[in-house]
Amino acid sequence: MAKKEYDRTKMKPAIMSSICTGEQVAGFKDIEKGTFIDVMAVKSDKDLKKFIKMYGIDEKDIVKMW
């Protein structure tokens, strides 16, 4: 899998989680605008690990959003 890039000065890795259903989506939060850009659904730990590996993210840098 080819490693993908994102602008680390403008974007923060994030997991958007639904309060009602618990569904989760991995993506990036725009630091200036506060908007969320979705990348992929997270249905298991395997999906989360794939997202982390795909973008070379440190898991502790991922923020949770509701």
PDB file of N, CA, C and O in Angstrom:
ATOM      1  N   MET A   1       0.842  -1.182   0.000  1.00  0.00           N
ATOM      2  CA  MET A   1       0.000   0.000   0.000  1.00  0.00           C
ATOM      3  C   MET A   1       0.889   1.248   0.000  1.00  0.00           C
ATOM      4  O   MET A   1       1.787   1.381   0.831  1.00  0.00           O
ATOM      5  N   ALA A   2       0.632   2.141  -0.925  1.00  0.00           N
ATOM      6  CA  ALA A   2       1.391   3.379  -1.014  1.00  0.00           C
ATOM      7  C   ALA A   2       0.974   4.318   0.109  1.00  0.00           C
ATOM      8  O   ALA A   2      -0.212   4.476   0.396  1.00  0.00           O
ATOM      9  N   LYS A   3       1.957   4.932   0.733  1.00  0.00           N
ATOM     10  CA  LYS A   3       1.688   5.877   1.811  1.00  0.00           C
ATOM     11  C   LYS A   3       1.133   7.162   1.227  1.00  0.00           C
ATOM     12  O   LYS A   3       1.668   7.692   0.253  1.00  0.00           O
ATOM     13  N   LYS A   4       0.057   7.664   1.824  1.00  0.00           N
ATOM     14  CA  LYS A   4      -0.565   8.897   1.365  1.00  0.00           C
ATOM     15  C   LYS A   4      -0.151  10.046   2.276  1.00  0.00           C
ATOM     16  O   LYS A   4       0.233   9.835   3.427  1.00  0.00           O
ATOM     17  N   GLU A   5      -0.232  11.239   1.756  1.00  0.00           N
ATOM     18  CA  GLU A   5       0.166  12.437   2.491  1.00  0.00           C
ATOM     19  C   GLU A   5      -1.045  13.310   2.800  1.00  0.00           C
ATOM     20  O   GLU A   5      -2.075  13.238   2.130  1.00  0.00           O
ATOM     21  N   TYR A   6      -0.893  14.132   3.827  1.00  0.00           N
ATOM     22  CA  TYR A   6      -1.879  15.164   4.144  1.00  0.00           C
ATOM     23  C   TYR A   6      -1.116  16.355   4.701  1.00  0.00           C
ATOM     24  O   TYR A   6       0.002  16.196   5.190  1.00  0.00           O
ATOM     25  N   ASP A   7      -1.695  17.530   4.637  1.00  0.00           N
ATOM     26  CA  ASP A   7      -1.027  18.745   5.100  1.00  0.00           C
ATOM     27  C   ASP A   7      -1.097  18.797   6.626  1.00  0.00           C
ATOM     28  O   ASP A   7      -2.126  19.156   7.198  1.00  0.00           O
ATOM     29  N   ARG A   8      -0.009  18.440   7.263  1.00  0.00           N
ATOM     30  CA  ARG A   8       0.047  18.376   8.729  1.00  0.00           C
ATOM     31  C   ARG A   8      -0.037  19.751   9.383  1.00  0.00           C
ATOM     32  O   ARG A   8      -0.298  19.844  10.582  1.00  0.00           O
ATOM     33  N   THR A   9       0.177  20.817   8.620  1.00  0.00           N
ATOM     34  CA  THR A   9       0.073  22.166   9.186  1.00  0.00           C
ATOM     35  C   THR A   9      -1.370  22.647   9.215  1.00  0.00           C
ATOM     36  O   THR A   9      -1.706  23.559   9.971  1.00  0.00           O
ATOM     37  N   LYS A  10      -2.239  22.029   8.382  1.00  0.00           N
ATOM     38  CA  LYS A  10      -3.629  22.477   8.293  1.00  0.00           C
ATOM     39  C   LYS A  10      -4.647  21.426   8.719  1.00  0.00           C
ATOM     40  O   LYS A  10      -5.801  21.752   8.995  1.00  0.00           O
ATOM     41  N   MET A  11      -4.222  20.166   8.774  1.00  0.00           N
ATOM     42  CA  MET A  11      -5.159  19.079   9.066  1.00  0.00           C
ATOM     43  C   MET A  11      -4.692  18.256  10.262  1.00  0.00           C
ATOM     44  O   MET A  11      -3.494  18.071  10.478  1.00  0.00           O
ATOM     45  N   LYS A  12      -5.659  17.768  11.033  1.00  0.00           N
ATOM     46  CA  LYS A  12      -5.381  16.914  12.174  1.00  0.00           C
ATOM     47  C   LYS A  12      -6.150  15.605  11.984  1.00  0.00           C
ATOM     48  O   LYS A  12      -7.349  15.644  11.707  1.00  0.00           O
ATOM     49  N   PRO A  13      -5.494  14.442  12.126  1.00  0.00           N
ATOM     50  CA  PRO A  13      -6.216  13.181  11.978  1.00  0.00           C
ATOM     51  C   PRO A  13      -7.301  13.069  13.037  1.00  0.00           C
ATOM     52  O   PRO A  13      -7.097  13.452  14.189  1.00  0.00           O
ATOM     53  N   ALA A  14      -8.467  12.537  12.639  1.00  0.00           N
ATOM     54  CA  ALA A  14      -9.601  12.482  13.558  1.00  0.00           C
ATOM     55  C   ALA A  14     -10.490  11.280  13.263  1.00  0.00           C
ATOM     56  O   ALA A  14     -10.502  10.738  12.158  1.00  0.00           O
ATOM     57  N   ILE A  15     -11.236  10.884  14.297  1.00  0.00           N
ATOM     58  CA  ILE A  15     -12.271   9.868  14.163  1.00  0.00           C
ATOM     59  C   ILE A  15     -13.579  10.538  14.527  1.00  0.00           C
ATOM     60  O   ILE A  15     -13.744  11.024  15.646  1.00  0.00           O
ATOM     61  N   MET A  16     -14.511  10.565  13.583  1.00  0.00           N
ATOM     62  CA  MET A  16     -15.851  11.117  13.819  1.00  0.00           C
ATOM     63  C   MET A  16     -16.730   9.943  14.235  1.00  0.00           C
ATOM     64  O   MET A  16     -16.848   8.954  13.512  1.00  0.00           O
ATOM     65  N   SER A  17     -17.338  10.065  15.401  1.00  0.00           N
ATOM     66  CA  SER A  17     -18.157   8.984  15.928  1.00  0.00           C
ATOM     67  C   SER A  17     -19.579   9.480  16.165  1.00  0.00           C
ATOM     68  O   SER A  17     -19.781  10.559  16.722  1.00  0.00           O
ATOM     69  N   SER A  18     -20.556   8.696  15.745  1.00  0.00           N
ATOM     70  CA  SER A  18     -21.957   9.037  15.944  1.00  0.00           C
ATOM     71  C   SER A  18     -22.358   8.724  17.382  1.00  0.00           C
ATOM     72  O   SER A  18     -22.111   7.623  17.872  1.00  0.00           O
ATOM     73  N   ILE A  19     -22.968   9.681  18.048  1.00  0.00           N
ATOM     74  CA  ILE A  19     -23.444   9.477  19.411  1.00  0.00           C
ATOM     75  C   ILE A  19     -24.571   8.449  19.425  1.00  0.00           C
ATOM     76  O   ILE A  19     -24.654   7.635  20.346  1.00  0.00           O
ATOM     77  N   CYS A  20     -25.417   8.478  18.438  1.00  0.00           N
ATOM     78  CA  CYS A  20     -26.598   7.597  18.391  1.00  0.00           C
ATOM     79  C   CYS A  20     -26.266   6.159  18.006  1.00  0.00           C
ATOM     80  O   CYS A  20     -26.685   5.217  18.678  1.00  0.00           O
ATOM     81  N   THR A  21     -25.514   5.996  16.922  1.00  0.00           N
ATOM     82  CA  THR A  21     -25.302   4.652  16.376  1.00  0.00           C
ATOM     83  C   THR A  21     -23.926   4.063  16.684  1.00  0.00           C
ATOM     84  O   THR A  21     -23.733   2.851  16.582  1.00  0.00           O
ATOM     85  N   GLY A  22     -22.982   4.904  17.054  1.00  0.00           N
ATOM     86  CA  GLY A  22     -21.628   4.427  17.311  1.00  0.00           C
ATOM     87  C   GLY A  22     -20.798   4.250  16.056  1.00  0.00           C
ATOM     88  O   GLY A  22     -19.633   3.860  16.138  1.00  0.00           O
ATOM     89  N   GLU A  23     -21.379   4.530  14.885  1.00  0.00           N
ATOM     90  CA  GLU A  23     -20.612   4.421  13.643  1.00  0.00           C
ATOM     91  C   GLU A  23     -19.433   5.378  13.691  1.00  0.00           C
ATOM     92  O   GLU A  23     -19.530   6.477  14.235  1.00  0.00           O
ATOM     93  N   GLN A  24     -18.307   4.943  13.108  1.00  0.00           N
ATOM     94  CA  GLN A  24     -17.105   5.761  13.122  1.00  0.00           C
ATOM     95  C   GLN A  24     -16.560   5.935  11.705  1.00  0.00           C
ATOM     96  O   GLN A  24     -16.635   5.034  10.870  1.00  0.00           O
ATOM     97  N   VAL A  25     -16.008   7.127  11.464  1.00  0.00           N
ATOM     98  CA  VAL A  25     -15.385   7.451  10.187  1.00  0.00           C
ATOM     99  C   VAL A  25     -14.036   8.101  10.484  1.00  0.00           C
ATOM    100  O   VAL A  25     -13.942   9.017  11.301  1.00  0.00           O
ATOM    101  N   ALA A  26     -12.996   7.614   9.810  1.00  0.00           N
ATOM    102  CA  ALA A  26     -11.662   8.197   9.948  1.00  0.00           C
ATOM    103  C   ALA A  26     -11.491   9.272   8.882  1.00  0.00           C
ATOM    104  O   ALA A  26     -11.978   9.140   7.759  1.00  0.00           O
ATOM    105  N   GLY A  27     -10.799  10.323   9.252  1.00  0.00           N
ATOM    106  CA  GLY A  27     -10.547  11.402   8.305  1.00  0.00           C
ATOM    107  C   GLY A  27      -9.687  12.475   8.932  1.00  0.00           C
ATOM    108  O   GLY A  27      -8.857  12.203   9.799  1.00  0.00           O
ATOM    109  N   PHE A  28      -9.897  13.701   8.479  1.00  0.00           N
ATOM    110  CA  PHE A  28      -9.076  14.802   8.949  1.00  0.00           C
ATOM    111  C   PHE A  28      -9.937  16.016   9.288  1.00  0.00           C
ATOM    112  O   PHE A  28     -10.900  16.333   8.590  1.00  0.00           O
ATOM    113  N   LYS A  29      -9.564  16.679  10.369  1.00  0.00           N
ATOM    114  CA  LYS A  29     -10.241  17.908  10.782  1.00  0.00           C
ATOM    115  C   LYS A  29      -9.392  19.086  10.315  1.00  0.00           C
ATOM    116  O   LYS A  29      -8.194  19.152  10.590  1.00  0.00           O
ATOM    117  N   ASP A  30     -10.027  20.007   9.612  1.00  0.00           N
ATOM    118  CA  ASP A  30      -9.360  21.228   9.181  1.00  0.00           C
ATOM    119  C   ASP A  30      -9.176  22.091  10.426  1.00  0.00           C
ATOM    120  O   ASP A  30     -10.160  22.484  11.055  1.00  0.00           O
ATOM    121  N   ILE A  31      -7.944  22.388  10.786  1.00  0.00           N
ATOM    122  CA  ILE A  31      -7.641  23.116  12.020  1.00  0.00           C
ATOM    123  C   ILE A  31      -8.251  24.516  12.018  1.00  0.00           C
ATOM    124  O   ILE A  31      -8.754  24.967  13.048  1.00  0.00           O
ATOM    125  N   GLU A  32      -8.217  25.206  10.887  1.00  0.00           N
ATOM    126  CA  GLU A  32      -8.721  26.579  10.811  1.00  0.00           C
ATOM    127  C   GLU A  32     -10.240  26.641  10.749  1.00  0.00           C
ATOM    128  O   GLU A  32     -10.856  27.436  11.459  1.00  0.00           O
ATOM    129  N   LYS A  33     -10.850  25.814   9.911  1.00  0.00           N
ATOM    130  CA  LYS A  33     -12.295  25.880   9.677  1.00  0.00           C
ATOM    131  C   LYS A  33     -13.099  24.982  10.608  1.00  0.00           C
ATOM    132  O   LYS A  33     -14.284  25.224  10.835  1.00  0.00           O
ATOM    133  N   GLY A  34     -12.456  23.941  11.151  1.00  0.00           N
ATOM    134  CA  GLY A  34     -13.150  23.004  12.019  1.00  0.00           C
ATOM    135  C   GLY A  34     -13.973  21.975  11.265  1.00  0.00           C
ATOM    136  O   GLY A  34     -14.689  21.188  11.884  1.00  0.00           O
ATOM    137  N   THR A  35     -13.886  21.965   9.941  1.00  0.00           N
ATOM    138  CA  THR A  35     -14.652  21.012   9.146  1.00  0.00           C
ATOM    139  C   THR A  35     -13.959  19.648   9.136  1.00  0.00           C
ATOM    140  O   THR A  35     -12.757  19.544   9.381  1.00  0.00           O
ATOM    141  N   PHE A  36     -14.733  18.621   8.852  1.00  0.00           N
ATOM    142  CA  PHE A  36     -14.221  17.248   8.829  1.00  0.00           C
ATOM    143  C   PHE A  36     -14.273  16.716   7.413  1.00  0.00           C
ATOM    144  O   PHE A  36     -15.288  16.846   6.729  1.00  0.00           O
ATOM    145  N   ILE A  37     -13.176  16.115   6.974  1.00  0.00           N
ATOM    146  CA  ILE A  37     -13.093  15.495   5.656  1.00  0.00           C
ATOM    147  C   ILE A  37     -12.967  13.994   5.881  1.00  0.00           C
ATOM    148  O   ILE A  37     -11.967  13.529   6.427  1.00  0.00           O
ATOM    149  N   ASP A  38     -13.976  13.234   5.463  1.00  0.00           N
ATOM    150  CA  ASP A  38     -13.945  11.799   5.711  1.00  0.00           C
ATOM    151  C   ASP A  38     -13.097  11.066   4.674  1.00  0.00           C
ATOM    152  O   ASP A  38     -13.040  11.443   3.503  1.00  0.00           O
ATOM    153  N   VAL A  39     -12.437  10.003   5.149  1.00  0.00           N
ATOM    154  CA  VAL A  39     -11.577   9.197   4.299  1.00  0.00           C
ATOM    155  C   VAL A  39     -12.114   7.774   4.175  1.00  0.00           C
ATOM    156  O   VAL A  39     -12.190   7.227   3.075  1.00  0.00           O
ATOM    157  N   MET A  40     -12.488   7.174   5.315  1.00  0.00           N
ATOM    158  CA  MET A  40     -12.952   5.785   5.288  1.00  0.00           C
ATOM    159  C   MET A  40     -13.757   5.436   6.532  1.00  0.00           C
ATOM    160  O   MET A  40     -13.567   6.025   7.597  1.00  0.00           O
ATOM    161  N   ALA A  41     -14.653   4.475   6.383  1.00  0.00           N
ATOM    162  CA  ALA A  41     -15.423   3.974   7.513  1.00  0.00           C
ATOM    163  C   ALA A  41     -14.511   3.118   8.387  1.00  0.00           C
ATOM    164  O   ALA A  41     -13.624   2.421   7.893  1.00  0.00           O
ATOM    165  N   VAL A  42     -14.749   3.186   9.697  1.00  0.00           N
ATOM    166  CA  VAL A  42     -13.992   2.374  10.646  1.00  0.00           C
ATOM    167  C   VAL A  42     -14.978   1.431  11.319  1.00  0.00           C
ATOM    168  O   VAL A  42     -15.752   1.832  12.188  1.00  0.00           O
ATOM    169  N   LYS A  43     -14.933   0.167  10.899  1.00  0.00           N
ATOM    170  CA  LYS A  43     -15.849  -0.835  11.452  1.00  0.00           C
ATOM    171  C   LYS A  43     -15.144  -1.791  12.402  1.00  0.00           C
ATOM    172  O   LYS A  43     -15.789  -2.575  13.099  1.00  0.00           O
ATOM    173  N   SER A  44     -13.802  -1.722  12.429  1.00  0.00           N
ATOM    174  CA  SER A  44     -13.034  -2.602  13.301  1.00  0.00           C
ATOM    175  C   SER A  44     -11.657  -1.987  13.573  1.00  0.00           C
ATOM    176  O   SER A  44     -11.276  -0.988  12.962  1.00  0.00           O
ATOM    177  N   ASP A  45     -10.923  -2.602  14.499  1.00  0.00           N
ATOM    178  CA  ASP A  45      -9.554  -2.157  14.767  1.00  0.00           C
ATOM    179  C   ASP A  45      -8.684  -2.289  13.523  1.00  0.00           C
ATOM    180  O   ASP A  45      -7.759  -1.505  13.313  1.00  0.00           O
ATOM    181  N   LYS A  46      -8.991  -3.287  12.706  1.00  0.00           N
ATOM    182  CA  LYS A  46      -8.238  -3.497  11.467  1.00  0.00           C
ATOM    183  C   LYS A  46      -8.360  -2.273  10.550  1.00  0.00           C
ATOM    184  O   LYS A  46      -7.378  -1.848   9.941  1.00  0.00           O
ATOM    185  N   ASP A  47      -9.558  -1.717  10.458  1.00  0.00           N
ATOM    186  CA  ASP A  47      -9.771  -0.519   9.632  1.00  0.00           C
ATOM    187  C   ASP A  47      -8.990   0.669  10.180  1.00  0.00           C
ATOM    188  O   ASP A  47      -8.385   1.422   9.418  1.00  0.00           O
ATOM    189  N   LEU A  48      -9.003   0.837  11.497  1.00  0.00           N
ATOM    190  CA  LEU A  48      -8.272   1.940  12.119  1.00  0.00           C
ATOM    191  C   LEU A  48      -6.780   1.797  11.863  1.00  0.00           C
ATOM    192  O   LEU A  48      -6.109   2.778  11.542  1.00  0.00           O
ATOM    193  N   LYS A  49      -6.259   0.591  12.003  1.00  0.00           N
ATOM    194  CA  LYS A  49      -4.833   0.351  11.749  1.00  0.00           C
ATOM    195  C   LYS A  49      -4.478   0.632  10.293  1.00  0.00           C
ATOM    196  O   LYS A  49      -3.396   1.142  10.001  1.00  0.00           O
ATOM    197  N   LYS A  50      -5.382   0.301   9.389  1.00  0.00           N
ATOM    198  CA  LYS A  50      -5.160   0.578   7.971  1.00  0.00           C
ATOM    199  C   LYS A  50      -5.051   2.087   7.733  1.00  0.00           C
ATOM    200  O   LYS A  50      -4.165   2.534   7.004  1.00  0.00           O
ATOM    201  N   PHE A  51      -5.945   2.874   8.343  1.00  0.00           N
ATOM    202  CA  PHE A  51      -5.920   4.335   8.232  1.00  0.00           C
ATOM    203  C   PHE A  51      -4.602   4.884   8.770  1.00  0.00           C
ATOM    204  O   PHE A  51      -3.969   5.726   8.133  1.00  0.00           O
ATOM    205  N   ILE A  52      -4.191   4.406   9.943  1.00  0.00           N
ATOM    206  CA  ILE A  52      -2.952   4.861  10.574  1.00  0.00           C
ATOM    207  C   ILE A  52      -1.751   4.562   9.680  1.00  0.00           C
ATOM    208  O   ILE A  52      -0.887   5.417   9.484  1.00  0.00           O
ATOM    209  N   LYS A  53      -1.702   3.352   9.143  1.00  0.00           N
ATOM    210  CA  LYS A  53      -0.586   2.961   8.284  1.00  0.00           C
ATOM    211  C   LYS A  53      -0.599   3.727   6.966  1.00  0.00           C
ATOM    212  O   LYS A  53       0.448   4.144   6.471  1.00  0.00           O
ATOM    213  N   MET A  54      -1.792   3.908   6.404  1.00  0.00           N
ATOM    214  CA  MET A  54      -1.940   4.577   5.115  1.00  0.00           C
ATOM    215  C   MET A  54      -1.356   5.993   5.130  1.00  0.00           C
ATOM    216  O   MET A  54      -0.765   6.437   4.146  1.00  0.00           O
ATOM    217  N   TYR A  55      -1.526   6.701   6.259  1.00  0.00           N
ATOM    218  CA  TYR A  55      -1.076   8.085   6.345  1.00  0.00           C
ATOM    219  C   TYR A  55       0.129   8.287   7.260  1.00  0.00           C
ATOM    220  O   TYR A  55       0.576   9.419   7.445  1.00  0.00           O
ATOM    221  N   GLY A  56       0.662   7.209   7.836  1.00  0.00           N
ATOM    222  CA  GLY A  56       1.820   7.331   8.721  1.00  0.00           C
ATOM    223  C   GLY A  56       1.509   8.149   9.957  1.00  0.00           C
ATOM    224  O   GLY A  56       2.301   8.998  10.364  1.00  0.00           O
ATOM    225  N   ILE A  57       0.356   7.893  10.554  1.00  0.00           N
ATOM    226  CA  ILE A  57      -0.124   8.659  11.703  1.00  0.00           C
ATOM    227  C   ILE A  57       0.269   7.970  12.998  1.00  0.00           C
ATOM    228  O   ILE A  57       0.268   6.741  13.081  1.00  0.00           O
ATOM    229  N   ASP A  58       0.605   8.761  14.008  1.00  0.00           N
ATOM    230  CA  ASP A  58       0.811   8.236  15.354  1.00  0.00           C
ATOM    231  C   ASP A  58      -0.570   8.207  16.012  1.00  0.00           C
ATOM    232  O   ASP A  58      -1.260   9.225  16.055  1.00  0.00           O
ATOM    233  N   GLU A  59      -0.971   7.044  16.521  1.00  0.00           N
ATOM    234  CA  GLU A  59      -2.324   6.877  17.050  1.00  0.00           C
ATOM    235  C   GLU A  59      -2.667   7.906  18.123  1.00  0.00           C
ATOM    236  O   GLU A  59      -3.827   8.299  18.241  1.00  0.00           O
ATOM    237  N   LYS A  60      -1.683   8.353  18.910  1.00  0.00           N
ATOM    238  CA  LYS A  60      -1.957   9.331  19.970  1.00  0.00           C
ATOM    239  C   LYS A  60      -2.309  10.719  19.415  1.00  0.00           C
ATOM    240  O   LYS A  60      -2.807  11.569  20.153  1.00  0.00           O
ATOM    241  N   ASP A  61      -2.056  10.948  18.133  1.00  0.00           N
ATOM    242  CA  ASP A  61      -2.365  12.239  17.514  1.00  0.00           C
ATOM    243  C   ASP A  61      -3.792  12.319  16.976  1.00  0.00           C
ATOM    244  O   ASP A  61      -4.227  13.383  16.535  1.00  0.00           O
ATOM    245  N   ILE A  62      -4.524  11.202  17.009  1.00  0.00           N
ATOM    246  CA  ILE A  62      -5.888  11.180  16.471  1.00  0.00           C
ATOM    247  C   ILE A  62      -6.852  11.737  17.512  1.00  0.00           C
ATOM    248  O   ILE A  62      -6.864  11.298  18.662  1.00  0.00           O
ATOM    249  N   VAL A  63      -7.663  12.717  17.091  1.00  0.00           N
ATOM    250  CA  VAL A  63      -8.664  13.295  17.986  1.00  0.00           C
ATOM    251  C   VAL A  63     -10.018  12.636  17.722  1.00  0.00           C
ATOM    252  O   VAL A  63     -10.299  12.200  16.606  1.00  0.00           O
ATOM    253  N   LYS A  64     -10.848  12.570  18.756  1.00  0.00           N
ATOM    254  CA  LYS A  64     -12.202  12.026  18.635  1.00  0.00           C
ATOM    255  C   LYS A  64     -13.170  13.197  18.479  1.00  0.00           C
ATOM    256  O   LYS A  64     -13.053  14.219  19.154  1.00  0.00           O
ATOM    257  N   MET A  65     -14.121  13.020  17.577  1.00  0.00           N
ATOM    258  CA  MET A  65     -15.149  14.047  17.348  1.00  0.00           C
ATOM    259  C   MET A  65     -16.510  13.373  17.428  1.00  0.00           C
ATOM    260  O   MET A  65     -16.660  12.221  17.021  1.00  0.00           O
ATOM    261  N   TRP A  66     -17.505  14.087  17.950  1.00  0.00           N
ATOM    262  CA  TRP A  66     -18.873  13.581  18.015  1.00  0.00           C
ATOM    263  C   TRP A  66     -19.816  14.524  17.336  1.00  0.00           C
ATOM    264  O   TRP A  66     -21.019  14.267  17.288  1.00  0.00           O
TER     265      TRP A  66
END
